[in-house]
Amino acid sequence: MDKCLRDILAVWTDASRFDETLRLRKGDESLLPATRLAPVPYKRRQVFAAMSAGVPTLVSGLPVPVNTTASDLSSTLVASLEDGFPSGSRARVRLGVDRRPSHLGPIEVMRRWREDAQPLCVTDLHFRGTRFNRTVDTTRLSDFNLYCLDRRLIAELEMMTLVISTTGAVTDSHTDDSDGTNHCFVGRKLWLVWDRIEGQRKGLQDCEHDAVLDTAAFEMRTFLRLGSARWFIVEPRLTIFLPGDLAHKVVTLDPYLGLGSFY
């Protein structure tokens, strides 16, 4: 077995500790290299064309500068998060392996993130207009985003948020109403994406469109045989541009800090 395949299998072994539906069966490993989405250098024209065509793109080198001279990016972001929101701010979070909903302030979120003791996932901590917004330059992330042209659309539809999660946090299969992007500063997440309609025909459920009672039905062998199936890891300095018609399932492999938005 070559080193590349060994590294790939190590990722899936790690992920299946947190989500048993990701466990590989004999023969599945041969399909992993062909469905992997590899990162490519960021080029504005190519990303725009891919999003227009409904194709996901994982890019490296998209500039998202952080306003700091410190070498420890993680500490800078944590400090800015703890001090960058109005008093009384609350983030919607999912806690524990049962992903129970709750609301926590940014300081408590970051305390739990540093401890990394139980799964925690935040995708709704909006920061436009806050002090934290001065810490990061999101100009390139907002490029060719039509929502940004209208204050009402920004308020109702566009989401520029912190994405914060701890090891083992799982986001169940779902689709978003809009195209989206995620940029990573710290940590790693494993993403699985596929065309929702194709997956639905093969028995893969989507929490937004199917009658899901507990967790969405998902089976690795079925996923790997979809024509639209892609998987990838978002890690520091990588950005995913994801069309809105693609269902996705996400597992945090290492404590994660990033930015997300809708397009």
N, C-alpha and C positions, 0 to 999 in steps of 0.2 A: 504494500500500500504506500503511495507516495505521500510526501509531507502535506501537500495541499489538501488531499482527501482526509488525512488524519486530523488536520486543523478544522475542517468542516464538520467532521463527525464529533469532534470535541464540543463544538458549539451546540449541536443538537442534543448531545448527552446532557450538557449543562441546562439547556432550555427545558428538556423533558422532566427535570427535577421539579419544575414549577408548574408545568402543564403536561399531564400525562398523554394528552391527545397528540403531542408532538413526538412521541416515542416512535422510533423507526422499527420497521419489520424487515426481515431478511429480503434483500433485493432493492429496498427503497434507496439505499445509499448511492446506488449507481445513477439515480435520477437527480441527485442534488446538484452536481456541477452544472448540468444543462439548464437548470431553473434559477441559478444564481444571477442576480443583477449586480454587475460590477460597477464601481464608481468610475466616472470619467471626468476630466478637467472641465471646470465650468466655462461655458461659452454661451453668452446671452442668446444668440440666434438659435442655437441648437436646443436649448431648454425651452424657449418659446415655441419652437416648431413641435417639439415632443408633447408639450402640454396641449397645444392646439389639436394634435392627433390623438390625444387620450393615452399617451404612453408614459409610464413612470420613468423618472430619471434620477439617479443618484450621482451627485457631483461633489468634487473636491475643489477647494480653492475659491469658493464664493466668499467674498469679503464681508464679514460681520464683526467689525472692530469693537473691542471692549475698551472703555476709557480707563485705562490703568497702566502704570509703569511696573507694577509688581509682577514677579515671575510666577506666582501661585494664582492662577486664574480662578481656581475653585474658591479660594478664600475671598477673593475680590467679589465674586458673584454672590456668595453667601452673605457677606457684609452688606452689599447693596440691596439684596432681597430683604434682609431683616430691617433695613432702615429706609427702604424706598417706597413704602406705601402709606397712605393715610391711616391714622389711628382708627381702629375698628374694622379694618379690611379683613375679609375672610375669603379663603379659597375653598372651592368645592373639591373634596378629596374622596378617594376610595381607599379603605383601610382593610388590612388583613387578607387572608386567602379567600374569604367570602366576599371581598370587595364591597363592604358595607359603606354607604354614603355618609359623609359627615362634612362639617365646615370647621376649618382651623385658620388661625391667623398665620401670617408669614413667618413669624419668629418660631412658633410651635412646629410649623411644617419643616423648617430648616433644622430644628433640634432633632426631629425624628429622622430626617434625611441623613444627618451626620451619624446618628446611632446605627442606622441601617439594620434595625432589629426585626422589623416586620414589613410586609409589603405595604407600600404607600404610593399612590399615584395622583398627581395633580395635572389637570389639563385646562383648568379654568381659573387662572390668575392673571387677569388682563392688566396690562401695564401702560398702555398709551395714556399720556397726560400725567403720569406719576414721576416721582424723582428717579425711580429705577430706569425710566425711559432714557435718562441722560447717560446711563452707564453703557448702553449698547447702541450701535448705529445700525438701524434696521432698513436703511435706504435700499440696499440691494434685495432684501427679502420682500420689500413692497413693490419692487419693480414690476411693471405691467400687471399690477393688481387693480382691476377696475373698481373694486369696492372703495379704494382710497380716494376716488374722485368725488365722492358724495358723503357729507357728514352723516346723513341718515343711514346710508348703507354701512358705513363704518360702525355706527352705533348698533345696528340691528343684525348685521350679517358678518362683517369682517371681524376676525378674532386674532389679535396679536397677544399671545399669552406665554407665560412661563410654562414649560413642560418639565415636571419634577417627578422622579420616581426612585424607589429603592429596589434593591435586588429581589427578584422574584415577583415583582408586580406584573400582572397580566391584564391586558386590555382585550376583551372578548371580541369576536368577529363582528364587524360593523362597517357601514359605509357612512360617509359624511355628505351633507347636502351640496357642498362646494368642493372645488379642487383645494388642495392644501399643500403646505410645506412644513418640514421640521428640520431645524438646524441644531447640531449637537456641539456643546462646549465641553462637557465632562461625561464620561461613562459610555455604556454600550446598550443598544437595543436591537433585538432580532425582530424583523418585520416579515410577515408573510402577506402577500397581496394577490388578488385574483379578480377576474370579472365576476361581479355579483350574480348576473343572470346565468352565466355558465356554471358557476358553483352551485346555484340553487337547483339547477336541473340535475345535478349529480348528488344532491343531498346535503350540501354544505349550507348551513343557516347563517342568517345575518340578523343581529339583534334589532336593527332598525326596520326591517321589512318582513320578518317572519315571526310566528307565534312562539317565541323562545320563553320557556318557563323558568329555566335555571341558567344553563350556559348553552351557547349555540352549538348545534351538532357540527362536528369537524372530524375529519379522518385524513391522516397524513398521506396514505397511498392515493386516495381520491384527489387530494390537492396536487400532489406531484404529477399527476397525469392530466391535469387541466392544461389546455393550450395557453391559457393566460397566466399560469402560475409563475410567480417570481418571489424570491426571498433575498434578503440582504441584511447587512448589519450597518446601523447608523452609529458612528463613533466620532470622536473629536475631529472637527473641521470638515465633516461631511454633511451634506444637505440633501434631503429627498424632496422632490416635487412629485406629488401624487394626484392623478386625476380623480374626480369625485365619484366616478362610477365603479371604482375598484374597492372591493371589500378588503379589509385588512385585520390582522390579528398580530398583537405586539407583546413581546416578553422583554422585561428589563433584565439584562445579564449583570450589569454593574451599576451602582448608584449614578443617576443620570440627571444632568441639568441641560436644558436646551430651550429653544423658542419654537413656537408653532403659530401658524396663521392660516386663515381661509382665503382663497382667491376667488 
